[in-house]
Amino acid sequence: DKNIENRVGRSGMGFGAEIKSHTERRVGDLLAMIQPEDLLRYGLIPEFVGRLPVIATLHDLDDAALVRILKEPKNAIIKQYQKYFDLEKVRLKFTDDAVACIAKEALKRGTGARGLRAILEEVMLEIMYELPSIQGLKECIITREVIMNHERPVLVSEAHEQSA
């Protein structure tokens, strides 16, 4: 990114010059301006750079994108856990706050989308272990407190469902 900044950086002088520090530009913004010459200056050999017909850069994921990754794909991780629970005839629900909390935790850890599974594994491991031994369980609701404070999820049993 320093090679790109040196190439792209416009150093102005005088009264109308815009003064920017090196930290003002985000790395993602700089990488979007990458050219083959930057890769050569970085140390890659020309034969390798010549075999890269297109250089694509990606931006960091935000929490909204991580929430979409958790919920929307056909094989989304939340859907996978719901399928596991369906095998035990238990409905698994995640509150919107819980899903947002998982995304924020992944951002905080700096792990991006890969970290989503690790966060869910930490939370769901004990619940999935205990699930088969809970008689009459119909629904398991994962709330924000389950994610943040490792509290127990809200469990709804057949008896509670019939009395409601």
C-alpha positions in Angstrom: 0.0 0.0 0.0 3.0 2.4 0.5 4.0 1.8 -3.2 0.5 2.7 -4.3 0.3 5.7 -2.0 3.7 7.0 -3.3 2.5 6.6 -6.9 -1.0 8.0 -6.4 -0.3 10.5 -3.7 -0.4 14.1 -4.9 1.9 16.2 -2.9 0.9 19.8 -3.3 2.6 22.9 -2.2 1.3 26.4 -1.7 -1.8 27.9 -0.2 -4.4 25.7 -2.0 -2.6 22.4 -1.3 -4.6 19.8 0.4 -2.7 18.3 3.4 -3.4 14.7 4.1 -1.7 12.4 6.5 -0.7 8.9 5.5 -3.3 7.4 7.8 -6.2 9.4 6.2 -6.4 7.0 3.3 -7.9 3.6 4.0 -5.9 0.6 2.8 -8.9 -0.7 0.9 -9.2 2.6 -1.0 -5.5 2.4 -1.9 -5.7 -1.2 -3.0 -8.5 -0.3 -5.4 -6.0 1.8 -7.3 -3.4 -1.0 -7.7 -1.5 -1.3 -11.0 0.9 -4.1 -12.2 3.8 -1.7 -11.6 3.0 -1.6 -7.9 3.2 -5.4 -7.7 6.6 -5.3 -9.5 7.8 -2.6 -7.1 6.6 -4.8 -4.2 8.8 -7.6 -5.4 6.7 -10.0 -7.5 8.5 -11.2 -10.6 7.3 -9.9 -14.0 6.5 -13.4 -15.2 4.0 -13.9 -12.4 2.5 -10.4 -12.7 2.1 -11.0 -16.5 -0.2 -14.0 -15.7 -2.6 -11.8 -13.7 -5.0 -10.6 -16.4 -7.3 -8.9 -13.8 -6.5 -7.5 -10.4 -9.6 -7.3 -8.2 -9.7 -5.8 -4.7 -12.3 -6.4 -2.0 -13.6 -4.0 0.6 -14.0 -4.9 4.2 -17.3 -6.4 5.2 -19.5 -4.3 7.5 -22.0 -5.7 10.0 -24.9 -5.6 7.6 -23.0 -7.8 5.1 -22.1 -10.2 7.9 -25.7 -10.4 9.0 -26.7 -11.2 5.4 -24.0 -13.9 5.3 -25.4 -15.5 8.4 -29.0 -15.5 7.1 -29.4 -15.4 3.4 -27.3 -18.0 1.5 -28.8 -21.4 0.8 -26.3 -23.0 3.1 -26.1 -20.1 5.7 -24.7 -21.2 9.0 -27.9 -20.2 10.9 -29.9 -22.4 8.5 -27.5 -25.3 9.1 -28.0 -25.1 12.9 -31.8 -24.9 12.3 -31.6 -28.1 10.3 -29.6 -29.8 13.1 -32.3 -28.8 15.5 -35.0 -29.9 13.1 -33.5 -33.4 13.3 -34.3 -33.3 17.1 -37.8 -31.9 16.3 -36.9 -28.6 17.9 -37.4 -25.2 16.3 -34.3 -22.9 16.6 -34.8 -19.2 16.4 -32.3 -16.3 16.6 -33.5 -12.9 17.5 -32.4 -10.0 15.3 -30.4 -8.6 18.2 -28.5 -11.9 18.5 -27.6 -12.0 14.8 -26.5 -8.4 14.9 -24.4 -9.2 18.0 -22.7 -12.1 16.3 -21.8 -9.8 13.4 -20.5 -7.1 15.7 -18.4 -9.7 17.6 -16.8 -10.9 14.3 -16.0 -7.3 13.4 -14.5 -6.7 16.8 -12.3 -9.8 16.5 -11.3 -8.8 13.0 -12.1 -12.3 11.7 -14.7 -11.3 9.1 -17.0 -13.9 7.7 -14.7 -16.8 8.7 -15.2 -15.9 12.4 -18.9 -16.2 12.3 -18.8 -20.0 12.5 -16.3 -19.8 15.5 -18.6 -17.5 17.4 -21.6 -19.6 16.8 -19.7 -22.8 17.7 -18.7 -21.3 21.0 -22.4 -20.4 21.8 -24.1 -23.5 20.3 -21.7 -26.3 21.5 -23.2 -26.8 25.0 -26.7 -26.3 23.8 -26.4 -28.9 21.1 -24.8 -31.3 23.6 -27.7 -31.0 26.0 -30.4 -30.9 23.3 -31.2 -34.6 23.1 -31.5 -35.0 26.8 -34.2 -32.3 27.2 -37.6 -34.0 27.1 -40.5 -32.2 25.4 -38.5 -29.4 24.1 -40.2 -27.6 21.2 -38.3 -24.4 20.6 -34.9 -22.9 21.4 -34.5 -19.1 21.2 -31.1 -17.6 21.0 -31.0 -14.0 22.3 -28.4 -11.3 22.5 -27.6 -12.3 26.1 -26.8 -15.8 25.0 -24.2 -14.4 22.5 -22.8 -11.6 24.7 -22.9 -13.1 28.2 -23.1 -16.9 27.5 -26.4 -17.1 29.2 -28.8 -19.9 28.7 -31.2 -19.7 25.7 -34.9 -19.4 26.1 -36.3 -23.0 26.0 -40.0 -23.6 25.2 -41.3 -27.0 26.1 -44.5 -28.8 25.1 -46.1 -28.2 28.5 -45.4 -24.5 28.3 -46.7 -24.3 24.7 -50.0 -26.1 25.6 -50.7 -23.8 28.6 -50.1 -20.7 26.5 
